[in-house]
Amino acid sequence: MNSKKTEQGIAIEAALNLQSRLKHAREMLKLSQRAMAKRLEIDFRSWQHYEYGKRTPGIRVIQGLAREGFNPLWVLSGEEPMREAGGGRAEAQRDRVDPTLVGDAEAANRSKTSSEVSMARLRAAHEGLEAAQNTVGYQPPVLLQEAIRVLMYSHGLDREGAVILVDFMKRQADLDKPRPRGRKGLRPVKRMG
């Protein structure tokens, strides 16, 4: 039996979870974990934690992956396309038009890449989630934070909606907390009579 995964198999696995997508992106760039961390200007251990699912990458890492040509929406949710049109660093630099050289507003609009638009939306989703968490005074688990960001980024959930979701999650977490017990960990006994 062939132990190597097929490219299609890797792509399917990458669509399933964030850790797999991060690893897939690194492997597509043919980089080691250490080289990927260096390219994104982050600590090597941080990248390992992201790939192993121990931590969720922040906006800086998503921006770095966007600079490498990966669609931020794909990185966060697995939604296609995986790569932005043009591919990555070299292609993005080559295709940009410097509006100061051309001197017209149309060239300035052409120079704004889809990655920049995606990053602005991602930044707004990140800031909106932080604002919602500050308003409610609760920070949901990392996986739920990621889900809210995806809702904000790709489905148009606004800050008010994020506040409602975070508040609901806080109330659910409060309901799930164990109730205090009596002395020595025993529940108080109801007395008859």
N, C-alpha and C positions, 0 to 999 in steps of 0.2 A: 504494500500500500504506500502511496506517495505521501510523505510527511509534510511536504511543502503545500502551503495553502494556495489556491488559485487566486488570481487577481479579483475575480468576481466574488469569491468567498470572503476575501479580505474586505472588499467594498460593502458587502452585506453586513458583516460584523461591525464595520465602522459606523454604519447607519444606526446600529442598535444603541450605542451608548457613547457618552462624551469621551471616556477614557480611550475607547477604541478609535474614535475619530482623531483624537490628538496623536495617538501612535501612528495611525494611518497617514496623517499629514507629515509627520516626521519621516516615515519610511518613504513617502513619495519624494521627499526632498533628498533622500539618501543620506541622512544625517544620523549620527549617534545621539543618544540622549544628551551627552555633554555638549556636543556641537550645536544641537538645537537650542539648548539653554543659552549658550553663548550668543547665537544668532539673535535670539529674542531679548538678550540683555537681562536675563534673570538667573537666579541661582540654580545650579545643577540639581540640588535636592528638591527644589520647588517643582521643576519640570517632572522629576520622578514621581512626586506626590500627585501631580495632575494626571500623569499616565496611569498610575495605580489606583486612581479614584479616591485618594485620601483627602484631596483638596480640590476645589473648583477654581479654575483660572479666572483672574480678574480681567478688566477691560484692557490693560496693557498687553497681556498675552494675546487676547483676541485681535487687538490692533496689529500686533506683530505678525500674526498668522495672515491677516488681511493684506499686509505689505508683501507677504510671500505669495499672494494670489488666491488665498482660500476665502471662500464666501463666509462671512461671519455668521450668517443664518445657518449654514451647513455645520459650522463648528459647534454652535449652541444646540441645534435641534436635529441635525441630520437631514434637513430639508434640502433638496437639490436646487441648483447645481452646486457641486462641491468647489469648483474653481471659478473664479471671476473670469470674464472674457479678457483675454490678453495674457493670463497666466500668472505672472509674478513680478518680481523686482525689476529685472532687466526690461521686460516687455512694457511694464507700466511706465518706466522712466522714458523709454524710447517713444511711446505713443503720446505722451503729454506734450501740449503746445504751451510754450511760455507766453502768456498774454502780454507781458511787458515788451517782448520783441515784436509781436504782431500788432499790439495796440488797439484791439477791438474787443467789445464785450462778448461777442459770439465766441471768440477764441478762449476767453476766460471761462465761459460756460462749458466748452468742450473739454477744458483741462480738468474739470471736476469729474473724477472717476466714480464709477459705481461703488468702489470700495470706500471712498470718502463719504458718500451718501449713507452707505450701510453703517459705517463707523459712527456717524452722527446719530443715526437711529439707535444704535447699540448704546452709545453714551447716554442718550436720553432715557433709555430703558433702565440702565444701571442707576442713573441718578434718581429716576422715578421710584425704583424699588427702595433705594436708601431713604428717600423722603418718606415713603410709606412706612418703613420700619421705624423711623424716628417718630413719626406721628403716633403710631400705635404703641411704641415702646416694646417691641417684640421682634426677634430675629428668627425666622423659621429655619428649619434644617436646610442644609446646602442644596439638596436635591429640589426642594420646593422653591427655594430662591431661584434656581435655574429655570424651573417651570414658569415662574412668574415673569422672569426676564423674556423668555420665549413668547409668552402671551403678549407682553408689552411690545416686543420687537416685531413679531410677525403677524399678530392678530389685532393690533391697535388698542390693547387695553391701556387706559389712561391711568394717571396717578390716583385719582379717586377710586377707580376700580381696584387698583393694587392695594389701597388702604383697606377697602372692604375685605379683600381676600386675606390680607395679613391679619386683620382683626378677627376674622373667622378662624384662621389657623391658631391664633392665640387662645381664643375661647375653647377650641377643641383640645389644645394642649393642656389647658387648665382643667378640663373635664377628665382628661386621662391621668392626671396626677393622682397618686394614691392618697386616700384620706388618712388623716392622722388617727393613730390608735391610742388606746388607753395605756396605763402603766405596763411596763415590761412587754410592750409590743402586742398586747391583747386588745381586742375590741371590747368596749364597754358592754357589760351585760345588762339587758333590760330586766328590771325587777318586776315581778308580778305582785299585785296586791296593794 
